[in-house]
Amino acid sequence: MVVSLTLSGCSHIGPNTVKVDRFDYSSAISDSWKQQTLLNIVKLRYMDLPVFVDVSSIVASYSLETGGSIIGQLSSADAIQRDSLLLGANGKYTDRPTITYVPLTGEKFLIGLLSPIAPKNIFSMLQSGYAADFILALTVESLNGVRNRSAMVGGIQEADPAFLRVLELLHEIQTAGAVGMRVEEDKDKGVIAVLFMRRDDVAPEILEKQKEVRRLLHLSEDRQKFVLKYSPARGEEDELAVNSRSLLQIMAAFSSYMDVPEEHLKDHSALPTAPITEESSAEKRESRIHIRSGKEKPEHAYTAVYYRDHWFWIEDSNWQAKRAMVAVMFFFTLSETGGNNRLPVITIPTQ
């Protein structure tokens, strides 16, 4: 009894739970976010509706109740019953988490899903260290009219050879530190994002690659900086027209690298796989973005979902696909797909 009373008076549940709960909830949210993203990518291949549900709040409530009792009886010398003493102890522990889910719906969510990502956000990812060839291949339909690989309802349209060469060159120029982006203030245009190519302290071979990029993208050879502008067609001499994708287009492009079960191709429930040409095969080997499928649940997967009696997953060893998945989730945040900001009111009773 004395021990139980001491524990109830001197111990604190809250501080000890932070070390466990904070990381457990963080891991659970991360895993569910990856699964939700992969599921919606897979559903797009089946022309199914993507649905997103956000975890808006988590409230972990704990209570610990302990108690003790002493019951005694003293009897007279001539009484039948003798003296007695009863000791009792009891305890109760309650874990009552309250988790709130909010479906992402409404006009703001739809606009964020369908609107092209701002070019400055795309090139900001390059500034943060993401490889130019990876980010641009994932998020851009065309650069100054030069087309990327595109996933359309009718099938897959392969990228122009010039686009693939531009990605290769930009990656090498980026590695050499000869390309960058900054935000400038223009009196007429307001805030603009500018892509610039350095000429000072740059190796001759990098300068040649810069010239080749300008030639392939039909840019002026005399300019060092170009204003980033969203446009499906070529812009003015001082502009780099970026036909950026929406989040929905990015997810559709991701789904084009998925293995569709043979029975789903036969019954036409899923979009067909593009015929493998020499160019597309080389591009797929280079990207290695691959969503696998099968009847059995994978043992070692980065993330996996169950859909239409099949498992779809990304292998943990496929770092290119993992990198693409994280980028999709980043762009999901950049697209302002937050939906309705009015959250439900939760009343937590005092324990």
C-alpha positions, 0 to 999 in steps of 0.5 A, a space after each residue: 500500500 505504501 509503495 503504491 501511494 508513493 508511486 502515485 504521488 511522486 511519479 509523472 506519466 507525461 514526460 516519460 511518454 514523450 520519448 516514446 510517443 513522439 517518435 512512434 506517432 511520427 513514424 506512423 504518420 510518415 508510413 501512412 503518408 507514403 502508403 497513401 501517396 503510393 495508393 493514389 499513384 496506383 489508382 491513377 493507372 486504373 483511372 480511379 479517383 485519388 483521395 487524400 486524408 490528412 491527420 490534423 491533430 493527435 491528442 494522447 491522454 493518459 491517466 493513472 489511478 492508484 489506491 489502498 485500503 486498511 480494514 481492521 477489527 478489534 474484538 473483546 476477550 470473550 468474543 467469538 471472532 478474533 482481531 483481524 486486519 485486511 490490506 488492499 491495493 488497486 490501480 488503473 491505467 488508461 491510454 486514450 488517444 484522440 486522432 482527428 482525420 480531415 478529408 482534403 476536399 474543396 476548391 482549394 484542394 482541387 486547384 492545388 491538385 490541378 494547377 501547374 507547380 510554379 517554376 521557381 519552386 521547381 528550380 528552388 529544389 535544384 538550389 537545395 541540392 536535388 539533381 537537375 536531371 531528376 527534378 526536371 524529368 519529374 516535374 516538367 512537360 517541356 522546356 522552351 518547347 522541347 518535350 519531356 516524356 509524357 503520360 497521357 490517357 492514350 499512352 506514353 509519349 517519349 521524350 525528345 532526344 534533345 530534352 534528355 540531352 539537356 537534362 544530362 548537360 544541366 546535371 553536369 553543369 549543376 555539379 560544376 556549380 556553374 548554374 543557379 537561381 535567384 529571386 529578383 525585384 523588377 519594377 514592371 514585373 514584380 518579383 521574378 525568378 531568374 536562372 543564371 549561368 556563370 562564366 567566371 572561373 568556369 572550366 572551358 568544357 563546362 562553358 561548351 556544355 552551357 552553349 550546347 544547352 542554349 542551342 538545344 533550348 533555342 536560347 540566346 548564346 549571349 545571355 547569362 540569365 533567363 527569367 523563369 516563366 510558366 508557358 507551354 510555348 517558347 517565350 522571349 529571348 530573355 525568358 526560359 519557358 517552363 511548362 511545369 506539371 501539376 501534382 496530378 500530372 506528376 503522379 500520372 507520370 510516376 504511375 507510368 513506371 508501374 508493373 500492371 498485372 497481366 489480368 488487369 491488362 486483359 480485362 482493360 481495367 487499367 491503362 496499358 503499358 507503353 511499348 518498350 522501345 530502345 530509347 524508353 528502355 534506356 531511359 527506364 534503366 537510367 531512372 530506375 523508378 519502378 513500382 512492382 506488383 504481385 500477389 504476395 506481400 513483399 517482405 522488404 519494401 520501402 512502402 507497399 499497398 494492397 489494391 484490387 487483390 494485388 500488392 504494389 510496392 517500391 523496393 527498399 533498394 530502389 533509391 531512385 523511386 524512393 527519392 521520387 516518392 519524397 519529391 512528390 510529397 514535397 510538391 504536394 505541400 508546395 501545391 497548397 493542397 491543404 483543403 479546408 482550413 476549418 478544423 473540427 473542435 475537439 473537447 478533451 475531458 480533464 482526467 
